[in-house]
Amino acid sequence: MTDHDFSFETKLLHNQHKFDATTGGVSVPIQHASTFHQSDIDQFGKYDYSRSGNPTREALEEIIAELEEGTHGFAFSSGMAAISTAFLLLSAGDHIIISEDVYGGTFRMVTTVLTRFKIEHTFVDMTDLESVEAAVQPNTRAIYIETPSNPLLKVTDISAVCDIAKKIGALSFVDNTFLTPALQKPLKLGADVVLHSATKFLSGHSDVVAGLAVVKDPLLAQRLGALQNSFGAVLGVQDAWLVMRGLKTLSVRMDHSQRGAEKIAAHLKNHHLVKKVYYPGLADHPEHAIQKRQSLGAGAVLSFELASEEIFRSFVNTVELPVFAVSLGAVESILSYPAKMSHAAMPADERDKRGISNSLLRLSVGLENPDDLIKDFDAALVNIAKGGVLAAK
């Protein structure tokens, strides 16, 4: 049996870094050295300075490349460092097409930083292929996809949009943070660059900030590697080790959390105080069929809109189990407020255009028993209906 015959779950544990070749230790060693002694004046060794290469960071980069079925991986100090470095593949005068309800940090990077360097952009509804094609300009050099999108869980047909990019000679970037390679592999669907906030599901324990990028084309890998070295926003070795430790349990965590998300989304959908639930695992989600075709599941993140902002505030103050915080993808369930957290960098009028209302909550389902989360949510909503906001009205 070759290594290619093993399942994804097995590869998380049994890869080229399952033990240290020198000592046999069943954990990747953390190499703290910032610089490396060179024994030859004219011929340097593989490592010389840790910004350019470090064996601990390299181990993570090789593991994520294998999991995403790419050739080269790159580890960065945050998800935004990965995204920003990938954007440096572009030049002044270039144009990018980007998902309209993209993560707020990406929106900020595109609208306030790239514009200063004369890189143009057009936000489009990526679920509408005609809109994507209509947004193409002679100088379009990249199409940036986030699917499922944050926070409205819209699903983009990755293959179809990547085909459009190839047709015009543009790069295709896919943010795969929500689903991870456990559920979705954009490189196999035609993407050029896959991006991750490894802070989220990949590490999974709310204890590290990290970003990853993976490519398949060796020439593109050379370009991105040169940018990683030049820009220098590399991942520290302690954080690289934490991400590798988290990866070992990715499949079991994602499986449990996804089943919980499915159950909670179906439950909330039928509650009279919930205006709308956004989750591509629901049969009535507009892109449910696309999600089923291009991935192995809908993930562990859902969003839901409550009947009013007043009800929303009472709900957040009453629920007990989820932490109310920025971020997602952790062992504990995280309830977030996109308007003031993940998308605070997006102006209110832009949020309104995209349907990101002040009563919208995003839930990342953790490893709790989902029935306990449902009980907690129901208790909060009953409190609102009986003795809280509605009774006061």
N, C-alpha and C positions, 0 to 999 in steps of 0.2 A: 504493500500500500504506500503510495507516495503522499507527500504532505498535502498535495492538492485534493486528495480524496477525503481528507478530514473535514468535518463540519466546522462552521464558523465558531460555534461554542467551544469546540476542542482547540481550535487555533488560538483562542484567547489565552489559553494556558500552555499549549504545546507549540511554541514557535522557536525561532533561533535563539531567543533569549530566555528560555525556560530555566536555564541554570548558567552560572558563570563558568566559562571554559577554563579559567585559571584555577579556581578553588573548588568548583562544584557547588558553590552556594546557590540555593534555590531562590535567588533574588538578584536583580541587577545591582551591581555595586554603584554607590554614589561617589563619583570622582569630583572632588571639590577643587582640584587644581585649576587655577586661572591660566597658567602657562606651563609649557612642557619642555624639558631639557632636550636639546638636539645634539646628537653624538657626531654629526658630520657637518662640516662647514657648508658644503655644496648641496647636500641631499638631506632635506628635512624629513622628519617622520610624518606619519599620518596626522598627528595632532601637534599644533604649535601654540595656539591661543584659543581659549574656550569660546570666544564669540564666534570664531570660524569653525570650530568643531570640538565636541566634547563627547566622550564615549557613553556617558549616561543619557544625554540628550539624543545622541545618535540611535541608541537602542529604542527609545520611544518613537523616533522618526521612522525607523525600519518596521516597527510593529504596526503603526498606523498605516503605512504604505501597503503592507501585506493585507491588513483587514479591509482596506478600501479597494484592493486589487489594482493599485497603482505601482509605479516604479520608484518614486521618491516621496518621502514625507519631510515636513519641515515643522519644527516646534517653536512657538513664539510666546512672548510674555503675557499675552491675552488674546482673546478672540478678535478684538479690534486691531491688535498688532498684526495678526495674520491677514485680516481683511485689508488693512491699510497697505501692507507690504505687497499683497496681490495687486492692488490698484496701481502700485508703482510700475507695473508692467505697461501701463498706458503712458502716453506722452501728451504734451500740450497740443491742443487742437483736436484731440480725440473726443469721441462721443460714446456714452454708455447708455444702455437701456436697462432699467432696474425695476424690480417688483415694487408696486406702489405702497403696500403696507409692510415695508421692510422694517427690521429692527431699528429703533431710534438712534442707536450709535452709528449704524451704517448710514442712515439718513443724514445725520450731522456731518459725517465724514464727506459724503458726496456733495452736500449743499454748501458747506462752509469752508471746506479745505480744498477739495479738488477744483472747485470753481476758481479759487485763487491762482491755480496753476493752469487755468484755461482748458480744463477738461469738462466738457459739456455733459448734460444728463437729461434723460426723459423718463419720468415715472409712468408705468403703464400697469393695467390690470393684466397680469400674466396668464390669467385663466382664459383670456380672449386672444387667440392666436392672430386674428386679424389686426387687433390693436398693436400687437408686438411687431408685426410686419409693417404696419403703417408708421411706426415710430423709427424705423430704420432710416438712417441718413448716410450720405456718401462717406462720412468720417466715423461711422459707428465701428468701434473696435472691440467692444465687449458687451455681453448681455449677462446681467447679474440676476440670478434666480434665488429666491428663498422659498422653500417648499417643504412642509406646510409653512405658510407665512406667519409672522409674528405681529399682532396677536390674533388675527381673524381666521387663522388656519385655512387659508385658501390654498388650493393645490394646483401646481403648475405641471403641465405635461412636459417632463424634462426632455424626453427624446425629441419631441416636436420643436421645442424652442432651441435645443442644441442644433437641430437640423437647420433652422433659420440662421443661426450664428455661423455654421460651417458654410452655408451658401454665400454669405457675404464676407467670409474670411475674418470673422470676429471670434474672440475667445468667449467661452461660456464658463461662468463661475456659478457654483451651487453651494449655498449654505446648507449643510446637512446636520446642523446642530440638533434639531428636534428629533430626528429619527436615528441618526448614527448609522454606521455600516451594518449594525445588527438587523436593521429593517430596510435600508435603502442604500444602493450603491450607484451614485450618479456617474462615475467614470464609465461604468458598463452601459449607461444610457446615453453616452456621448459627450459628457461634460469634460472640459479641459482642466479645471481646477476645482477641487472640493475643499470647502472651508468648514472649520468647527470652532465653536467656543468650547474647548475641552473642559472648561470650568463646570459645564453642565453635566449631561448624562455620562460622558466618557469617564470623568473622574468620579462624579456622583456623590460626593460627601460634603459639599459646601466648605471645603478646606483648602482649595487651590484655585488660582486664576491662571488660565493657560489657553493658548490657541494653537490650532494645527491646520496645515494645508497639505494636500496630496495631489500629485499630478501623475500622468501616465507617460507623456512624451518626454524623452530624455533631454531634448534641446530646450523645452520649456522648463524642465527641472534645473538646467544650468542657469537659465535667466533668473528664476525665482531664488535659487541658491545664492547667486551673486547679490541679489537685492537683500536677502536675509543677512548676509555678511556685512553689506554696506550700511544698511539701515540699523542693524544691530539690536533689534528688539527680540532677543532670543530668550528662550525659557531657561530658568535656573535649574540646577541639577536636582535640588530637593523637590521642586515642583514637578519636574519630569518623572521622578520616582513615584510621587503620589499619583500622577495620572496613570502610570503603568500598573500600580497596585489596584486602582479603581477599575481599570479595563478588565481585570481578571473576573470580575463579577458582573460585567455589563449585561450579558444575556439574561441571567436570572433576575437582575434588577429590572431590566426593560420589560421582560415578560410579565412580572408581577404588576408593575406600575401600569402597563398598558391594559391589562385585564381590569384593573381598578378604574382607569379612565373610561373604559367602555361602559362599565356599570354605572358610574357616577353621571356620565353624560346622558345616558338613557333615562336615569332617574330625574335629573334636573329638567330635562326636556318636557316633562309632564307636570311640572310644578307651576301653579298659577301666578306666582310672584316672579317667575323667570320668563323674561320676554323672549330670549333666544339663546340657543346653545350652538357653539361653533366647534365641531369635532368631525374630522373626515371619516371616522369610523361609523358614524350614523348613516343609515341607508338613505336618508333624505338629504344628505350633504350634496351640494351641486356637483362636486368633483369626486364623489365616492368611488365611482367606477375607475377613474384614473388612478386614484390612490391604491386601489386593489391591484391594478395592473402593474404598477411600477414599484411597489414596495411590498413588504411582508406584513405590514400592519400600519395602524394609524398613529401609533405613538402614545405617549403618556401625558400630553398637554392638551387641555381644552380651555375654551373661554366661554363665559356666559354673561349675558346682560340682564341685570335685574330691572324690575318695573320702573324704578326711579332712582335718582341719585340719593334721595333721602333713605330709601329702603336699603340701597347699597351700603351706605355709611353705618346704618344700624346692624346690618348683617356682619360686616367686617369687625365691628366692636363686640359682637356676640359669639362668633365661632371660636372654638377653643383649640382644635387640633392643628390646623395648618399654621405655619409661621407666616406672618404677613411681611413680605420682604421682596427685594429685588432678586432676580435670578430664578433658576429652574433646574430640573434634572437631578435632584438630590434624593437621598434616602428618606428625608422628611418631606411631606407635602408642603408646597410653597404657594401661597395665595398672593398674587401681585395685582397692582393697580396700574395698568399700562399708561393711562393719561398722566400720571405723576411719577412713574418709575421708568419702565423700559422705553417709553415714548415721550418722556418729558422734553427731550431735545426737539421734538416735532411741534411746531406752532399749533395752537388750538384750531385754527381754521383748516390746517392741513389734516389734523386728526379728524375733524368733522367730515371732511371730504371722503375720508377712508372708512368712516363708520366706527371710529374708535371713540366711543362715547364716555361720558363721566360716570356711567353706571356699569361699565364693562370690567369684569374681573377675569384674570387668567389664572388657571389652576394647573400646577405641575403635580401630578399624583406621585406620592412616594411609596414607601413599603409598608405603611399601615394597612390594617384590614380595611378594605373599602367600605364594608358595612358600617364600621365605626365612623368613617368620614361622612357617610350618608346620614347617620343618626345625628351627628354634630350639625350638619347643614340643616337638616329638618328641624332640629330643636331651635336653631337660630331663626329660621323662617316662621316657625310657629310663634315664637316670641314676638316677632314683628306683627304677625297677623292678629294676635290676641291682645297683647298688652303694650305693644310698641307703637310704631309709626302709624299703622293703619287705624288703630283704635283712637289715637290722638286726633286723627282727621275726622 
